[in-house]
Amino acid sequence: MISKERQVIDEIPHLRRYARALGYDKTSADDLVQECLARAMGRLHAWQPTGTMRSWLFTILHNLHVNLHRVDKDVFDIYPDSYLAERKAAQADSHTGLLVRDVNAALAQISDEQRSTILLIGLEGLTYAEAATVTGVPVGTVMSRLARGREKLREIMDQDAEQTLRRAR
């Protein structure tokens, strides 16, 4: 049997990826993950194996993100540095990099709730039930947020593609 501490350590890459996907720069994402880990380790004795360690940790991280965002939206702006996204896009394969840039920009335009749901399910592979636990809402709300978020992303991406085609003509 794997120790609780080992289970926490195994989830660190997933936590970092989720924090980065929420729009934090690398340093801020690491700070958020560190705070999450500090809280988790301080409460590790309270974790009950009724759910997964991953969903428990994601719940802590998600709640920290929501609380920080609630405190000062200006300090924790979702995509504060557009230069960073453009720089990453330039370093990657040009087509893939442009697509990543466009998806990041589209994600920045949807609600926090929809973005979190899409990232938890699409990026991190959580089930609807796990995402519901993490976000503290019913499964039906997760499904609704996911459907509406995906639709909004499609609309934004289609609009961007249309504008690009018009400019190319």
Order of alpha helices (4+ residues) and beta strands (2+ residues): alpha-alpha-alpha-alpha-alpha-alpha-alpha-alpha
